[in-house]
């Protein structure tokens, strides 16, 4: 795999999630990416020459298959953000979208998957959402990406922590 400065293409699904709203501006500023393709159900409120937006219906994912091409796939679907996060249907649908998106991307030779999961995810978990997410992680791990990065944050906050991040290590 060749990585060339200013030539990479980032694919971001669910950029309107808490994390996506923070990541997209960083990707747009990064020298390594020439394009940032954002796929979401509602428009992403940023304008940039590197940004290409696709507003789509997740039930019609196959219509977007030809557009899901690039280097790094960032997937931020979060079942906790939905209106009824604990309904089995919502959990299954969001995880199915994630798998379908990732599968299309791997078939289109996207190199890396960066997936936002959650802490204590395990296919044997007693908690149903964690168990389903654990099965999803296992399924994603079987896809032929060059690299798969599964992030399991203990919590996600809307707070802007940048003011104190620079103070880490200082007393």
C-alpha positions as CSV (number, residue, x, y, z in Angstrom):
1,X,0.0,0.0,0.0
2,X,1.4,3.4,-1.0
3,X,0.6,6.4,1.1
4,X,1.4,9.6,-0.6
5,X,1.1,13.0,1.1
6,X,-1.9,15.0,-0.1
7,X,-3.3,12.1,-2.0
8,X,-5.4,10.2,0.5
9,X,-9.2,10.1,0.6
10,X,-11.1,9.9,3.8
11,X,-14.6,8.4,3.9
12,X,-16.6,9.4,6.9
13,X,-20.0,7.8,7.8
14,X,-22.3,9.5,10.3
15,X,-20.3,12.7,10.5
16,X,-23.1,14.3,12.5
17,X,-22.3,12.1,15.5
18,X,-20.5,13.8,18.4
19,X,-17.1,12.3,17.3
20,X,-17.7,12.9,13.6
21,X,-18.4,16.6,14.2
22,X,-14.9,16.8,15.8
23,X,-13.0,14.5,13.4
24,X,-14.2,16.0,10.0
25,X,-12.6,19.4,10.6
26,X,-9.4,17.7,11.7
27,X,-9.3,15.6,8.5
28,X,-10.0,18.7,6.4
29,X,-7.0,20.4,8.0
30,X,-4.7,17.4,7.7
31,X,-2.1,17.6,4.8
32,X,-2.4,13.9,4.1
33,X,-5.9,14.1,2.8
34,X,-6.8,15.6,-0.6
35,X,-10.5,14.8,-0.2
36,X,-12.9,14.1,2.7
37,X,-16.1,12.3,1.6
38,X,-18.9,12.7,4.2
39,X,-21.8,10.3,4.0
40,X,-24.7,11.1,6.4
41,X,-28.5,11.2,6.6
42,X,-28.5,15.0,7.1
43,X,-26.1,17.7,5.6
44,X,-22.8,18.3,7.4
45,X,-22.6,22.0,8.4
46,X,-19.1,22.8,7.0
47,X,-17.9,24.2,3.7
48,X,-14.5,23.3,2.5
49,X,-12.9,22.7,-0.9
50,X,-11.7,19.2,0.2
51,X,-15.2,18.3,1.5
52,X,-17.6,16.3,-0.7
53,X,-21.0,15.5,0.9
54,X,-23.4,12.6,0.2
55,X,-26.8,12.9,1.9
56,X,-28.4,9.5,1.6
57,X,-31.0,7.0,2.8
58,X,-29.3,4.1,4.7
59,X,-31.9,1.8,3.3
60,X,-30.5,2.5,-0.2
61,X,-26.8,2.0,0.5
62,X,-26.2,0.0,-2.7
63,X,-26.9,3.1,-4.7
64,X,-23.8,4.7,-3.1
65,X,-21.5,1.7,-3.6
66,X,-19.6,3.3,-6.5
67,X,-18.9,6.4,-4.3
68,X,-17.4,4.5,-1.4
69,X,-13.9,4.6,-2.6
70,X,-10.8,6.0,-0.9
71,X,-8.2,5.0,1.7
72,X,-9.5,5.4,5.2
73,X,-13.1,4.6,6.3
74,X,-14.2,6.3,9.5
75,X,-17.5,4.9,10.8
76,X,-19.2,6.6,13.7
77,X,-22.7,5.1,13.8
78,X,-23.7,5.2,17.4
79,X,-26.9,3.5,18.6
80,X,-26.9,5.5,21.7
81,X,-27.7,8.7,19.7
82,X,-30.9,7.3,18.3
83,X,-34.4,8.2,19.6
84,X,-35.0,4.7,21.0
85,X,-31.4,3.4,21.5
86,X,-32.4,0.3,23.4
87,X,-34.9,-1.2,20.9
88,X,-33.6,-4.3,19.3
89,X,-34.5,-3.1,15.8
90,X,-32.5,0.1,16.2
91,X,-29.5,-1.7,17.4
92,X,-29.6,-4.3,14.7
93,X,-30.2,-1.8,11.9
94,X,-27.3,0.5,12.9
95,X,-25.0,-2.4,13.2
96,X,-26.2,-3.8,9.9
97,X,-25.5,-0.4,8.2
98,X,-22.0,-0.4,9.7
99,X,-21.3,-3.9,8.4
100,X,-22.7,-3.2,4.9
101,X,-20.8,0.1,4.6
102,X,-17.6,-1.7,5.7
103,X,-18.2,-4.6,3.4
104,X,-18.7,-2.3,0.3
105,X,-15.6,-0.3,1.3
106,X,-13.5,-3.5,1.5
107,X,-14.8,-4.7,-1.8
108,X,-13.8,-1.3,-3.3
109,X,-10.3,-1.8,-1.9
110,X,-10.4,0.9,0.9
111,X,-7.3,0.3,3.0
112,X,-8.3,1.0,6.6
113,X,-11.4,0.9,8.8
114,X,-11.5,3.1,11.8
115,X,-14.6,2.1,13.8
116,X,-16.0,3.7,16.9
117,X,-17.3,1.0,19.1
118,X,-17.9,1.2,22.9
119,X,-16.3,0.0,26.1
120,X,-17.1,-3.5,27.4
121,X,-18.1,-4.7,23.9
122,X,-18.1,-8.5,23.9
123,X,-20.1,-11.0,21.9
124,X,-20.8,-12.8,25.2
125,X,-21.9,-9.7,27.1
126,X,-25.0,-9.9,29.2
127,X,-26.0,-6.4,27.9
128,X,-27.8,-6.9,24.5
129,X,-26.4,-3.7,22.8
130,X,-22.8,-4.7,23.9
131,X,-23.3,-8.3,22.8
132,X,-24.6,-7.2,19.3
133,X,-21.7,-4.8,19.0
134,X,-19.3,-7.6,19.9
135,X,-20.7,-9.7,17.1
136,X,-20.3,-6.7,14.8
137,X,-16.7,-6.2,15.8
138,X,-16.0,-9.9,15.1
139,X,-17.6,-9.6,11.7
140,X,-15.7,-6.5,10.8
141,X,-12.4,-8.1,11.8
142,X,-13.0,-10.7,9.1
143,X,-13.1,-8.2,6.3
144,X,-10.0,-7.9,4.1
145,X,-8.9,-4.4,5.1
146,X,-5.1,-3.7,5.3
147,X,-5.8,-2.5,8.9
148,X,-8.8,-2.3,11.2
149,X,-8.8,0.1,14.2
150,X,-11.6,-0.5,16.8
151,X,-11.9,2.3,19.3
152,X,-13.7,1.6,22.6
153,X,-14.0,4.9,24.5
154,X,-15.5,4.6,28.0
155,X,-17.6,7.7,27.4
156,X,-18.1,10.4,24.7
157,X,-18.7,14.0,25.8
158,X,-19.8,17.1,24.0
159,X,-17.4,19.2,26.1
160,X,-14.5,20.8,24.4
161,X,-11.5,19.5,26.4
162,X,-8.9,21.3,24.3
163,X,-8.3,24.0,26.9
164,X,-6.9,21.5,29.4
165,X,-5.4,18.9,27.1
166,X,-2.3,21.2,26.7
167,X,-1.8,21.0,30.5
168,X,-1.4,17.3,30.7
169,X,1.8,16.5,32.5
170,X,2.0,19.9,34.1
171,X,1.6,20.5,37.8
